[in-house]
Amino acid sequence: MKHKKNYDIIVCGGGHAGVEAALIASKLNCTVGLVTLDKKAVGRMSCNPAIGGLAKGQIVREIDVLGGVMGIATDHSGIQFKILNQSKGKSVWSPRAQVDKRSYERFVSGQVYKDKKISIVQGEVVSLLISNNTINGVCLRSGEKLSSNAVILTCGTFLNGLIHVGQRKIRAGRMGESGAEGITEFLASLGFVTGRLKTGTPPRLDRNTIDWGKTVVNQGDKNPLPFSYETKNFNPPNIPCHTITTGVSCKKIIEENLYLSPMFSGDVGGVGPRYCPSIEDKIHRFSHHESHTLFLEPEWENSDQIYLNGFSTSLPEHIQLAALRTIPGMESVKFFRPGYAIEYDFFSPAQLKSSLETKNIGGLFFAGQINGTSGYEEAGAQGLVAGINASKLILEKEPLIIKRSEGYIGVMIDDLITKDTLEPYRMFTSRAEYRLILRFSNAHDRLASLAKKEGLLSEQRLAGINQAMGRLAEILKGLNTSVSPKKINPILNKLGESQIKQSTPLKNILKRPSVSINDLPLIKSGAEVERTTNKEAKVEAEAVVKYEGYIKRQQEQIDKMKKNEVALLPQNIDYLQIKSISNEAKEKLSFIKPETFGQAMRISGVTPADISALSVLFLKR
């Protein structure tokens, strides 16, 4: 079917960021032209077969509450689900799922293809149509021009992508897929600041060449939680993953051949992710470690192709193979595909507003790895926010800005636009100063009212959120009821806790460190809340009770910060002319142009003294 020439919004790229942007824009009644190099690759999981993880699971939950597709797609295609960090406090518990990559792609692409407001255009964007510093559309390599009032660039690793396998170099955005050339050069000609980053992927192994009896089995949770509030009848197959451990022989082979790695030979100029290093990086940086754990993850259900998580590498294929064959269980292993590194262009996200619109060109938005981030979840969240705000621009409405105190998405975007991106950005719970109140289990409480106001939720998802909030309210009500010594003391004895002498509210019992909500007797609150009732609601109820004092103090901190967070800084300030701030502050503030005092305070190199001087000049009292 022939595509149109005119759209409300054009999205460039059909990965995680692109599909979230396109689908949410359609939901907000905008017509979308989704330009992709390959129509068959829409929604593709290009690397690991997993969604979620530490802090990333919280992001997926937030995407779901804000009307995105990632959570429901994960529930549809997941083959194993697990809550990570369960040995720690509930504020840092994070859901993660192994997924069937093929099923995930089919589900996501199906959502895009059946959407009547989205037209998929196969082509390559090489330049933008701009007049008076405002977007008018895009120009394809074919010479075809598409017009729009907003453009979202979600190019992933395709911008001048260069793959490295040992000394071999391949121009590509992913293995077997051509890269995108021209758009970087065009944007640079407009004054945009660009750089190079690197990421990598491990080998894909032939399942039939692995001795599974020498591996360690890793099961998912027996009673797993879904990601999406829309999901019903959730019953994933819980297919196990496995682990193996490298040894001295593996380490020796890699050490002896580091000079063949493009990262160490100087062939790769881009900076790689510190927190997801290659096996060469691990061996070099952590030389005191004799072994490293690797994870064997099926790429889809009944897959013969195994993703070797933890062995990202750009070493020559024969070196990769030799190193792996020293590991018990891998003596005869064969590859479907070797590991490789990929370099790509990105643009400093300090050139963006909080809405993800560029400061220089009105109507132009960046989302995903083009902003220097890594990970499906980070990309999807940015795509969602960019899609919402591009739609609001079209509709002449104020942009949606998620605060740091409201979500990990807010933390990520604020970090990107206020801090220098020197390496691929990955979300961690430690990046969130208010992580105590940014729990995966209360995403609905934090963001649902905002999502309702903006019209982002389907009736089914809204119903699921309302049901979850109702169950939580019921459990909390039940925890306010008192329990008699006769009923609770036998339980306290088993837990090694002191007995009570008079009837006591259940929530007071729950505040004891060794008592879990699952230890408590049935809770009456009109209807009985059984021990099997909604696992997530019980997790959240326990967090609310146990962290009550800490949550109160953190909320007080947030309230104190609100004045600075909302206090706007004029965008026409000539910081170079302000004598009372440091030279470093002048330079950083001039480049970033923070929108609020809160953003200015978080810029590296801007001191409290600089902020004090700015407040005297610009803060209304």
Number of C-alpha atoms within 10 A of each C-alpha: 6 7 12 13 12 17 21 22 31 31 32 29 30 28 27 30 33 32 29 30 36 34 27 25 28 22 19 17 13 22 21 29 26 27 24 23 22 16 16 13 17 24 27 18 20 14 16 19 22 22 25 27 22 19 27 26 26 30 30 33 30 28 28 27 30 27 27 26 23 28 26 24 22 28 26 22 22 28 25 24 30 22 18 18 15 12 8 9 12 20 22 24 23 24 27 27 26 28 29 23 24 16 18 24 20 18 18 24 21 13 15 23 14 10 15 10 18 23 22 21 21 16 19 23 26 19 19 20 16 16 11 8 14 15 20 22 25 25 18 16 14 10 11 11 17 22 21 21 21 27 30 26 25 31 30 31 26 26 25 23 24 23 25 25 20 24 13 12 15 16 20 23 23 20 15 9 14 18 23 22 19 14 19 20 15 14 16 12 10 11 9 15 15 17 17 21 25 24 24 21 22 23 24 22 23 18 20 13 15 19 14 16 9 14 18 15 14 13 14 20 13 11 14 19 21 26 29 26 21 20 17 11 6 12 15 20 12 19 18 17 19 17 17 20 16 19 18 12 17 21 23 13 16 22 14 10 15 19 14 19 23 23 24 14 12 11 14 20 14 20 16 25 19 12 12 17 18 26 21 22 18 17 21 16 11 12 12 8 13 15 17 17 12 17 20 23 24 28 24 21 18 10 12 15 21 23 25 23 19 18 25 23 28 32 29 20 17 11 19 25 19 17 19 24 19 18 19 18 18 20 16 17 18 19 17 13 15 21 25 26 26 28 26 27 23 27 21 20 28 26 21 25 21 26 21 29 24 18 18 15 16 19 26 27 27 27 33 28 28 25 30 29 26 23 19 24 29 26 24 27 31 31 33 27 31 35 36 27 28 31 29 18 19 15 13 10 11 10 18 17 17 20 18 21 23 19 24 33 26 21 21 24 26 23 22 22 25 27 18 16 20 15 19 23 21 19 24 16 21 11 14 20 14 22 23 19 25 25 25 28 25 25 24 23 17 18 18 22 13 16 18 15 9 15 13 22 22 13 10 13 20 20 14 18 21 16 13 20 15 13 19 20 15 20 23 22 16 21 25 16 15 17 21 14 16 13 12 19 17 12 17 19 11 9 13 10 16 9 14 15 10 11 14 16 15 21 23 13 23 20 18 11 9 12 18 16 19 15 15 19 15 13 22 17 16 9 9 13 18 13 15 9 12 15 15 18 21 22 19 20 23 23 23 20 18 22 17 12 11 13 18 12 12 17 16 11 12 16 12 11 13 13 14 16 19 14 17 17 19 12 12 8 13 12 19 14 9 15 10 14 19 15 15 14 21 20 15 21 21 16 12 22 25 25 19 17 20 21 23 26 19 16 20 14 18 20 17 11 12 18 17 14 16 18 16 10 11 14 15 8 5
